[in-house]
Amino acid sequence: MESLWLFRAKRLQAIASTGLYFCKDEFDRERYQEVADIAHAMLADLANVPITRISGLVSDFAKGYATPKVDVRGALIEGGKVLLVREKSDGRWTLPGGFADIGRSASENVVIEIHEEAGLQVSATHLYSVRHKAKAAYDPDARDFYKLFFLCERSGEMTMKAGIETSEVGFFAPADLPDLSRGRVLESDIHSAFAFQNGAQRLPRSISCFCTEHIFCCRSIARRLCCRCRKRHDLVWLAQVLSETKALFLASRMSSPRRTTDAVQASHCSSVWFSKRRTAPVERP
């Protein structure tokens, strides 16, 4: 996890960037620019690099609302080993991936990155992890990232080969990982891919991406919103779908036909409850 001072410097930089973009008053612009200069100086001191390098890292500074960047990574697992590429920039290994390009979905981006860095054609099958770079043990970074990790499957017979930004490509067992580029990937990111694959293989593909906790949470939120506003009937429908999905999820984990029936009946009871809420008078709190 990044230090408190790095977090504060990045927040000041983001506030200054957004302020410079939106403010119209010249005096306010002067103040925001001063905040930006202080933030850049703090980041340069923390990273022990020239201040010009810090300024160049944020190419969209003061060009809109400051938001985190998106980094996508793909895990291709075959024969109990995961595909890794060696970066030319630092000589270390990582899951193939990089910045998400505008105009493509996150999964489309990761497919292209794996093709460019490892020469393989794959399809992204599951999103298995989303991480905030600042909240994990990655190398400190003056920029802010959300990291999206996808589980992938090979979809062609192309031969592995390194790309422009990579020097080597190979498959590694989780217990025998090489020196990782820790600004890009951690051991836990790779182990999570194996854990997710093992869990996903035991569930039907249609519901393997659901988490029980998320299903219960979304259904609960939809219920409360439905009670508060008669115009949100689409939330009633959403909650019904989630109830049925929850029943399927629970049924997939039950070997007994009796338990499967119980799960479906529980889903039906939820649907009846929502149907009554749709026609019943709604009192605003």
RAJO-V69584 format. One record per backbone hydrogen bond with DSSP energy under -0.5 kcal/mol. CO is the residue of the C=O (numbers start at 1). NH is the residue of the N-H. Records with the same first field share a line. If there is no record, write none. Layout:
BEGIN
CO: NH + NH
END
This chain:
BEGIN
3: 7
4: 8
5: 9
6: 10
7: 11
8: 12
9: 13
10: 14
11: 15
12: 16
13: 17
14: 18
15: 19
16: 20
17: 21
18: 22
19: 23
25: 29
26: 30
27: 31
28: 32
29: 33
30: 34
31: 35
32: 36
33: 37
34: 38
35: 39
36: 40
37: 41
38: 42
39: 43
40: 44
41: 45
42: 46
43: 47
44: 48 + 49
50: 53 + 54
51: 55
52: 56
53: 57
54: 57 + 58
55: 58
57: 59
58: 61
60: 63
69: 146
70: 100
71: 148
72: 98
73: 150
74: 76
75: 77 + 152
76: 78 + 83
78: 81
80: 174
81: 78
82: 172
84: 170
85: 87 + 94
86: 167 + 168
87: 91
92: 87
93: 181
94: 85
96: 74
98: 72
101: 104
105: 109
106: 110
107: 111
108: 112
109: 113
110: 114
111: 115
112: 116
113: 117
114: 118 + 119 + 120
115: 119
117: 163
118: 161
120: 122
121: 155 + 156
123: 125 + 153
126: 128 + 151
129: 149
131: 133 + 147
132: 135
133: 136 + 138
134: 2
144: 69
145: 133
146: 71 + 148
147: 131 + 149
148: 73
149: 128 + 129
150: 75
151: 125 + 126
152: 77
153: 123
165: 88
168: 86
170: 84
172: 82
173: 176
179: 93
180: 182
181: 184 + 185
182: 139
186: 189 + 190
187: 191
188: 192
189: 193
190: 194
191: 195
192: 196
193: 197
194: 198
195: 199
196: 200
197: 201
199: 202
200: 203
204: 207 + 208
207: 210
211: 215
212: 216
213: 217
214: 218
215: 219
216: 220
217: 221
218: 222
219: 223
220: 224
221: 225
222: 226
223: 227
224: 228
225: 229
229: 232
231: 233
232: 235 + 236
233: 237
234: 238
235: 239
236: 240
237: 241
238: 242
239: 243
240: 244
241: 245
242: 246
243: 247
244: 248
245: 249
246: 250
247: 251
248: 252
249: 253
250: 253
251: 254
253: 255
256: 260
257: 261
258: 262
259: 263
260: 264
261: 265
262: 266
263: 267
264: 268
265: 269
266: 270
267: 271
268: 272
269: 273
270: 274
271: 275
272: 276
273: 277
274: 278
275: 279
276: 280
281: 283
282: 284
END
